[in-house]
Amino acid sequence: MRPPALLLGLAYLAFISLGLPDTVPGVAWPSIRATFGLSPAGLGAMLGTGMCGYFLSGLVAGRLVRTFGVGTLLVMSTGLVTVGLAGYALAPDWLLFLPFAALIGLGSGAIDTALNGYAARHLGVRHLNWLHACWGIGATLGPVIMTSVLVSGLSFRAGYALLGAALGAMALAFALTRRSWEDEAPLIPPSPAVAVAQSAAAARLSGPEKRSEGWVALHRGRVWLQISLFFVYTGLETTAGQWCFTVLRETHGLGVEAAGAWTSAYWGSLLAGRVVLGLLINRIGPDLLLRITTVTALVGALGFTMSSGLVGRLGIVLLGASLAPLYPTLMARTPERLGPSATTHAIGFQVSAATLGAGAVPAAVGLWVAPAGAGIVPPAVVILAVLLLVLHETLLRVTGPPPTTKTALRQVQRP
């Protein structure tokens, strides 16, 4: 069966809209700073407040999905982001402006969790890779929109008003289709093996455990393995992306234009990798694909570390392309690895871990850069790539590949 075209289209649009506000603060910040008379530390406060909201939202999103349903949560959380963006456009002073960052973070974290969970259960690994590629489209369009507004002579407030209107339209679309998102039957049926294994896992959760599924999930080792993987993955992706320009300028000796072009190539390789590898993933298999790409990610990181010439620059692009399928593919494999009862909560935990990794790891590397210089960044990237490879291999050893139908039936029938 094919998923309804309307819901599939809305899911793609929603991931684009989710990416729209994420990369705008860097472009809008000079105007925001001038408007409110702030020091450079204000940007850190803005980003940190939003990140805290995103992190906290991921922790409780599983319970919210269980309580309200996917459709209602999408309406509520998208509305929250809309209010936050409208607040950016209208707030008269900094003390009123800053709290709206928390609203945007809370809403975005819930959207991220709800959409990833729905896609993992209903749409399959290929669509999940392409959905995350759409986030990259939104992350690219956001700065373009804000730059166009500023170049035209308008205030940053007009840019945030436009973004708020886009998210408001998404909230309305979710409201009109709210009931359609609540269907718990997978729109694309799982394989017989997965269906049998998930039914067995659901049957084992009864009585008191049903009332504390999130707590039960946190007591499972494979849940923590996946949480660790998401933390390390986003830490590696963001560290390489945020520090790439500085390394290319200060240690590779590139000019501003060339360093900027190669940094853009890194982020572009993430987008391109999700599109291209999404076409191949069903042929190769998700687990084998990630085994290959975690190895090539390490190769790219080593190239970035060992060469200040073209090999090093191609290494950073290889790293980006290799990392591209990890986040969506790990999300897509979550229902098969954890079963239906743990998936809703685990995906929220994974989103929170990814948010924490994206903020904490580059910041920690920055503490090393201060005394040692930017040359410390590439070795740190290699260490993270090794850790990512080890964690993924450990996860495969613990969970194994998806069972065959006969194996799953034997496991269920075994007394």
C-alpha positions in Angstrom: 0.0 0.0 0.0 1.0 3.6 -0.7 0.6 6.2 2.1 -2.1 8.8 1.3 -0.6 11.4 -1.0 -1.9 14.2 1.1 -0.3 13.0 4.3 3.0 12.2 2.6 3.1 15.6 0.9 2.3 17.3 4.3 5.1 15.3 5.9 7.6 16.6 3.3 6.4 20.2 3.7 6.5 19.9 7.4 10.2 18.9 7.4 10.9 21.8 5.1 9.1 24.1 7.5 10.9 22.6 10.5 14.2 23.5 8.9 13.2 27.1 8.0 13.8 28.8 11.4 16.7 26.7 12.5 19.5 28.4 10.5 18.1 32.0 10.5 19.4 33.4 13.8 23.0 33.7 12.4 21.7 35.9 9.5 19.2 37.9 11.6 21.5 38.4 14.6 23.4 41.6 13.6 20.0 43.3 13.1 18.6 41.9 16.3 21.7 43.0 18.2 21.6 46.5 16.8 17.8 46.8 17.5 18.1 45.8 21.2 21.7 47.1 21.8 23.1 43.7 22.9 26.5 42.3 23.4 27.7 39.3 21.2 26.8 37.0 24.1 23.1 37.6 23.4 23.2 35.2 20.4 24.4 32.5 22.8 21.5 33.2 25.1 19.1 33.0 22.2 20.4 29.8 20.8 20.9 28.2 24.3 17.3 29.0 25.3 15.9 27.5 22.1 18.1 24.4 22.6 16.9 23.9 26.1 13.3 24.0 24.9 14.1 21.5 22.1 15.8 19.1 24.6 13.0 19.2 27.2 10.4 18.8 24.5 12.0 15.6 23.2 12.0 14.1 26.7 8.3 14.4 27.2 7.1 14.2 23.6 6.6 10.4 23.8 4.1 10.9 26.6 2.4 13.8 24.8 2.0 11.6 21.7 0.4 8.9 23.9 -1.9 11.5 25.5 -3.0 13.7 22.6 -2.2 11.7 19.5 0.2 12.6 16.7 -2.3 14.8 14.8 -3.2 16.9 17.8 0.4 17.2 18.9 1.4 18.4 15.5 -1.3 21.1 15.6 -0.3 22.2 19.1 3.5 22.2 18.5 3.4 23.9 15.1 1.1 26.5 16.6 3.6 27.0 19.4 6.4 27.7 16.8 4.1 30.1 15.0 3.5 32.0 18.2 7.3 32.1 18.9 8.1 33.4 15.4 5.3 36.0 15.7 6.8 37.0 19.1 10.2 37.6 17.4 8.5 39.9 14.9 6.5 41.9 17.5 8.5 41.9 20.8 9.4 45.5 21.7 12.4 44.6 23.9 14.9 41.9 24.6 13.4 40.6 27.8 10.2 39.9 25.9 12.0 38.6 22.8 14.1 36.0 24.5 11.3 33.8 26.0 9.9 33.2 22.5 13.1 31.2 21.7 12.0 28.7 24.3 8.5 28.4 22.7 10.1 27.8 19.3 12.4 25.1 20.8 9.5 23.4 22.7 7.4 23.3 19.6 10.2 22.3 17.2 11.2 19.4 19.4 7.7 18.1 19.6 7.3 18.4 15.8 10.6 16.6 15.3 9.6 13.7 17.6 6.1 13.3 16.3 7.0 13.4 12.6 10.0 11.1 13.0 7.9 8.6 15.0 5.1 8.7 12.5 7.5 8.3 9.6 9.4 5.5 11.2 6.2 3.5 11.8 4.4 4.3 8.6 6.6 5.5 5.7 9.8 3.4 5.7 13.5 4.1 5.6 13.6 5.6 2.1 11.0 8.2 2.8 12.6 9.0 6.1 15.9 9.8 4.4 14.2 12.0 1.9 12.2 13.7 4.6 15.4 14.7 6.4 16.7 15.9 3.0 13.7 18.2 3.0 14.8 19.6 6.4 18.1 20.5 4.6 16.0 22.4 1.9 14.3 24.3 4.7 17.6 25.0 6.4 18.9 26.4 3.2 15.8 28.5 2.4 15.5 30.1 5.8 18.7 32.2 5.5 17.8 33.0 1.9 14.4 34.4 3.0 15.9 36.5 5.8 18.8 37.7 3.6 16.3 38.8 0.9 14.2 40.7 3.5 17.2 42.5 4.9 18.6 43.3 1.5 15.3 44.9 0.5 15.7 47.3 3.4 13.1 45.7 5.7 13.6 44.8 9.3 14.4 41.3 10.6 10.9 41.4 12.0 9.4 41.2 8.5 11.5 38.1 7.9 10.3 36.4 11.0 6.7 37.4 10.2 7.1 35.6 6.8 8.4 32.5 8.6 5.6 32.7 11.1 3.1 32.8 8.3 4.6 29.7 6.7 4.4 27.8 10.0 0.9 29.1 10.6 -0.2 27.6 7.3 1.4 24.3 8.4 -0.5 24.4 11.7 -3.8 24.9 9.7 -3.0 22.0 7.4 -2.3 19.8 10.4 -5.6 20.9 12.0 -7.6 20.0 8.9 -6.0 16.6 8.7 -5.7 15.9 12.4 -7.8 12.7 12.5 -5.9 11.2 9.6 -2.6 11.2 11.6 -4.2 9.2 14.4 -4.5 5.9 12.5 -2.2 3.5 14.4 -2.3 0.9 11.6 0.9 1.2 9.5 0.1 2.8 6.1 2.9 0.6 4.6 2.5 -2.8 6.3 5.7 -4.2 7.9 7.2 -7.4 6.8 5.7 -10.5 8.4 8.8 -11.0 10.5 8.6 -7.5 11.9 4.9 -7.7 12.5 5.2 -11.0 14.4 8.1 -9.7 16.5 6.3 -6.4 17.3 3.2 -8.3 18.3 5.2 -10.5 20.7 6.9 -7.4 22.2 3.5 -5.7 22.7 2.1 -8.8 24.4 4.9 -8.9 26.9 4.1 -5.4 28.1 1.1 -5.7 30.3 -0.1 -4.6 33.7 1.9 -2.0 35.6 4.4 -1.7 32.7 1.8 -0.2 30.5 1.5 2.8 32.7 5.2 3.6 32.7 6.4 2.7 29.2 8.9 5.6 29.1 10.5 4.4 32.3 10.6 0.8 31.0 12.3 2.0 27.8 15.0 3.7 29.8 15.8 0.4 31.5 16.7 -1.3 28.2 20.4 -1.3 27.2 19.7 -1.0 23.4 17.6 2.2 24.1 20.7 3.7 25.7 22.9 2.5 22.9 20.7 4.3 20.4 20.6 7.4 22.6 24.4 7.4 22.7 24.6 7.0 18.9 22.4 10.0 18.3 24.4 12.1 20.8 27.7 11.2 19.1 26.3 11.5 15.6 25.0 15.0 15.9 28.1 16.0 17.9 30.3 14.8 15.0 28.1 16.4 12.3 27.9 19.7 14.0 31.5 19.9 15.2 32.7 19.2 11.7 30.3 21.7 10.2 30.7 24.5 12.7 34.5 24.4 12.9 35.2 23.5 9.3 35.5 27.1 8.2 37.9 28.0 11.0 40.1 25.0 10.3 40.3 25.7 6.6 41.2 29.3 7.3 43.6 29.0 10.2 45.3 25.7 9.5 44.8 25.0 5.8 45.5 28.6 4.8 42.4 29.1 2.6 40.9 32.5 1.8 37.4 33.4 3.0 35.7 32.6 -0.3 37.3 29.2 -0.7 36.8 28.2 3.0 33.2 29.3 2.7 32.7 27.3 -0.5 34.1 24.1 1.1 32.0 24.6 4.2 28.9 24.9 2.0 30.0 21.8 0.2 30.1 19.9 3.5 26.5 20.9 4.3 25.4 20.3 0.7 26.9 16.8 0.8 24.5 15.9 3.7 21.5 17.0 1.6 22.7 15.2 -1.5 23.7 12.1 0.4 20.2 11.7 1.8 18.6 12.0 -1.6 21.0 9.7 -3.4 21.4 7.1 -0.6 17.6 7.1 -0.1 17.4 5.7 -3.6 19.8 2.9 -2.8 19.0 2.0 0.8 16.3 -0.6 0.0 18.7 -2.4 -2.3 21.7 -2.4 0.0 19.8 -2.8 3.3 19.8 -0.2 6.1 22.2 -2.0 8.4 24.8 -2.7 5.7 24.5 0.8 4.3 25.3 2.3 7.8 28.2 -0.1 8.3 29.7 1.1 5.0 29.0 4.8 5.7 30.4 4.7 9.3 33.6 3.4 7.8 33.7 6.0 5.0 33.0 8.7 7.6 36.1 7.6 9.4 38.1 7.7 6.1 36.8 11.2 5.4 37.7 12.3 9.0 41.2 10.9 8.6 41.7 12.6 5.3 40.6 15.9 6.8 43.1 15.4 9.6 46.1 14.2 7.6 46.1 16.6 4.7 45.8 20.3 4.4 45.5 20.1 0.6 42.7 18.9 -1.7 42.6 15.5 0.0 41.7 17.1 3.3 38.9 19.2 1.7 37.5 16.2 -0.2 37.7 14.3 3.1 35.3 16.8 4.8 32.9 16.3 1.9 33.1 12.5 2.1 32.5 12.8 5.8 29.3 14.8 5.2 28.0 12.5 2.6 28.7 9.5 4.8 26.9 11.0 7.8 23.8 11.8 5.6 21.8 8.6 6.1 22.6 8.0 9.8 20.0 10.1 11.6 17.0 9.1 9.4 18.0 5.4 9.0 18.5 4.9 12.7 15.1 6.5 13.3 13.5 4.2 10.8 15.1 1.1 12.4 13.9 2.1 15.9 10.4 0.4 15.7 12.0 -2.9 14.5 14.7 -2.8 17.2 12.6 -1.7 20.2 9.0 -2.7 19.4 6.0 -0.4 19.3 5.6 0.3 23.0 9.1 1.7 23.5 9.4 3.4 20.1 7.3 6.5 20.8 9.3 7.3 23.9 12.7 6.3 22.6 12.4 8.5 19.5 11.7 11.5 21.9 14.8 10.5 23.9 16.8 10.2 20.7 15.8 13.7 19.5 16.8 15.1 22.9 20.1 13.3 22.8 20.7 14.6 19.3 19.9 18.2 20.4 22.3 17.9 23.4 25.1 16.5 21.2 24.7 19.2 18.6 25.2 21.8 21.3 27.5 20.3 23.9 30.1 18.6 21.7 31.1 21.5 19.5 31.2 23.7 22.6 33.5 21.2 24.3 35.8 21.1 21.3 35.8 24.9 21.4 37.2 24.8 25.0 40.1 22.8 23.6 40.6 25.2 20.6 41.1 28.2 22.9 44.5 27.0 24.3 45.6 24.6 21.5 44.4 26.3 18.4 42.1 25.1 15.6 44.4 22.3 14.7 42.9 20.3 17.5 39.5 20.1 15.7 40.4 17.4 13.0 41.7 14.9 15.6 38.6 15.5 17.7 36.5 14.7 14.6 38.5 11.5 14.1 37.9 10.4 17.7 34.1 11.1 17.3 34.1 9.1 14.0 35.8 6.1 15.7 33.3 6.3 18.6 30.4 6.4 16.1 31.7 3.3 14.3 32.2 1.4 17.6 28.7 2.3 18.9 27.0 1.3 15.7 28.8 -2.0 15.5 27.9 -2.7 19.1 24.3 -1.9 18.4 24.3 -4.3 15.5 25.8 -7.0 17.7 23.2 -6.5 20.4 20.1 -6.2 18.1 21.2 -8.1 15.0 19.6 -7.7 11.6 15.8 -7.8 11.2 14.8 -11.5 11.8 13.4 -13.7 9.1 9.7 -14.7 9.3 10.6 -18.2 10.4 12.9 -17.0 13.1 10.4 -14.6 14.5 7.7 -17.3 14.5 9.9 -19.7 16.4 10.7 -16.9 19.0 7.0 -16.3 19.6 6.1 -20.0 19.7 8.9 -20.8 22.1 7.5 -21.4 25.6 
